[in-house]
């Protein structure tokens, strides 16, 4: 009897979790096809595809999306190498030094985004650099590097260091060991960290708002639209982004399983 109750409670929690997780996305997607000029599903005034046409004609939104894409690519180019280097250094330190350096390196994650944005702007303005793409990339990379570092550290904890010693014993240089032994092992973590960096960069608002200058990334553009009048064209863009993400995840999983079978 107790086992049935526990299984029932677990099933209820499992179902409630997924409803809580996906219900907003379903409502958002449904609002894309409502003829109402506001992103809502109640009242349902009719079915339409007009908001996709509105999205295609909204040059401001596409420009904001392009700006966010450029920033995300630059953030990946900055955060992945630095985060990987930080993880390698951290895992090579002694226990006491490692604890101290770990606390220092993850501190940006504990710092509010508003503080990071304001402090970055104040510092670089003293050096004559105003807001713009440079400061957006720099401010976002400050905390995204931490995510990359943590993901690489998690992967490094499963790495057998005797492989490096064996390669060095066979005459390989340090660079060759990194390129031929360590880097292939870290490849899954680096790919995942790159995708996470893109998502964190695109969705960031608090930090970006203070350092954007005259640039308008997508999150700032949507926040402005909320004040001036939001239409379901934003829902259409979100629906497209969700679809692209799902398709990309499916393709990645298919490729991964095929490569495993080939091995």
N, C-alpha and C positions, 0 to 999 in steps of 0.2 A: 504493500500500500504506500509506504513511504517513497519507494523508488518511483512509483507512478506519479506521485505528487511532484517529486523533484524533476522528473522528465517533463511533466506538464508545465511547471514553472520555467524550466529551461526553454521549452518550445515557445512559450508565450514571450519570454524575454528576447529570444532570437527573432521572432516575428516582429515584435515591437521595435527592435533595434533597426531592422531593415526598413520598416515603414517610416520611422523617424529619419532614416538616412536618405531614402529615395523619394519620399512624398513631396518635398519641396521641388525636386528636379522634375517630377511628373507634372506638378501644377505649373511650373515655369514653362515646360514644353507645351502643355495644353494651351496656355495663354497666348502662345505664338500664333495659334490658328483661330483666335477669337477676333471678331470684327471690332470689338471695343477698342477705343483709342488709349485705354489704360491697360497695363499688363495685369489682367485679372481673368478669372474663369467664371465669376459670378457677377452680374448675370451673363449668361451665354447669349450673345446677340447674333450669332451666325458663324459659319466656318469660312475662312478666307486664307489665301496665300499672299495677300497684299503686303504683309509686313516683311516678307523676304524681298519684295521689290523695293520697299522703302529702305531696307538695309543696303541693297545694292546701290541705291542712289545717294546714300549718306556718305559723302566724301570725308566729312569730319571724323566719323567713326572709323573708317578704313585707315585714315592717316594716323589716328590714335593707336589703332591696332598695329600698324607698321612700326610706329615709334616703340611700342612695348616689345615687339619682336626684336628690333635692333638692340634694345637694352638687354633683353634676355640673352641674346647670343653673346654680347660683350660680357655680361655677368658670368656666363658659363666659362668663357675664355679666361676670365680672371680667377674665379672661385675654385674651379676644379683643379688646376695645377697647384695653387697655393694651399688649398685644403688637403690635397694629397701629400704635399711636402710637409705640412704641419702634422699629419697623421704619422708619416714615416719618422719624423723627429721625435714625436711624443712616444711612440712605441719603442724607441731606442734608448730612452732615458732610464735612469734608475728609479726605483719606486717613489722615493721622497720627492725628487725633482719632477717626476711625472705627475704626481698629485697636484703640485703647485702650478705647473705649466698647464695642466688640464683645466684647472679652475680659471686661469687667466684666459685661455683660448676659448672657453665656452661662455665667458662673461657677456659677449654681445648678444647671445640668445636670451639672457636674463634682463637685458636692457630694453626698455620700451622703444618702439620704432620712432616715436615722436622725438625722444631724446637723441637717438642716433641721427635723425634728419637735421635737427636744429644744431647739434654740435658739429656735424660735418659742414653745414652751411657757414656757421660762424668761423670755424677754423680756416676754411679755404677763402672766405671773403677777406680775411686778414692778409692772405697771400695774393689778393687781386683776382681770384677766380670766382665768377658768379655761378648761379645755378644753370643747369643744362644737362646734357647727356653724360658728360664726364662725372659730375657730382652724383647723378642718379646711379650710375654704374658703381661708383665708389661706395656710396652709402649702402646700397643693397648688398654689395659683395661683403661688406663688413660682417653681416650676420649669416649670409648664405654660405660663406666659407666654413662656418661652424657645422652646418648640416653636412657638407661634403666631408669634412674631417671626421665626423662621427660615423658616417657610413663606411668610409675607408678603414677606420680603426676596427669596426665590427668585422670587416672582411680580413684584416690583417691578423686578428686574433686566431683565425683558423689556418694561418699560413705556417708551414713547416720550415723553420729556419735552416734545417740541415740541407735543404735544396740549394740555398745560397752558398753554404760552406762547400758543398760538393762541386758546384760550378766553379767557385774560386780555386778549389784544389785541382781542378782540371785545366786551369790556366785562363779562365775567363776574367775579363776586367770587371770593375764595379759597374760601369755603364752597361756592359753586355749582360750582366746578371740582372740588372734592373729591366732592361729591354726584353730579354728573352725568357726570364723566369718570373720576376715579380709582376711586371706589367700585364702579361696575359692572365695571371691569377687575379689581379685587381680589376680586370676589364668589366665584369658584371657590375661591380660596385661603382665604377666610374661612369658607366652608362646610366645606372639608376640615379646617381648623384647629379649627373647632367640634366636629366629630366626633372628631378626635384628642383634644381636651381632654376630651370625655365619656369616651372609652375609658381615657385615662390616669387620670382621676379615679376611675372605678369600680374599676380593677384595683390602685390604689395601696394598699399595706399598711404599709410601713416608716414613712412620714411620718405617716399617719393614726393609727397605733397610739398615738403619744405625745401627740396633741392631741385625741383624740376625747372625752375626759371621760366622760360617761355615755351618749354616743351609740354605737350599734353599726352601722357600715356593713357592707356585705355581706362584704367581704374579712375583716374582723375576726370576723364571725359564723362564717364558714366555718372560719377558723383555730381558733376555739374548738371547733367541732364536730369538728375533727380530733383534738383532745385528749380530748373527752368521748365520741366515737362518731359517725363519719361514715356516713351511709347514702346509697344511690343517689338519694335525693331531690335532692341537690345536682347529680348528673349530669343529672337531669331538667330542673332549672333551667338548667344550662349548655347543654343541647341546645336548649331553647326560645330562649335568647339567641342561639345560633348561627343557628338558623332565622330569627329576626327580622332578624339582621344580613344574612344572605344575601338574604332577600326585599327588604330595604331597599336593598341594593346593586343588585339587579336592577331595581327600580323606578326608582332614580335614573339608571341607565344608559339605560333605555328613554326616560325623560323627556328626558334630555340629547340622545339621538340624534334624537328627534322635534323638539326645539327647533332643532337644527342643520339638519335638513331644511327647517324653516319659514323659517330665515334664507336 
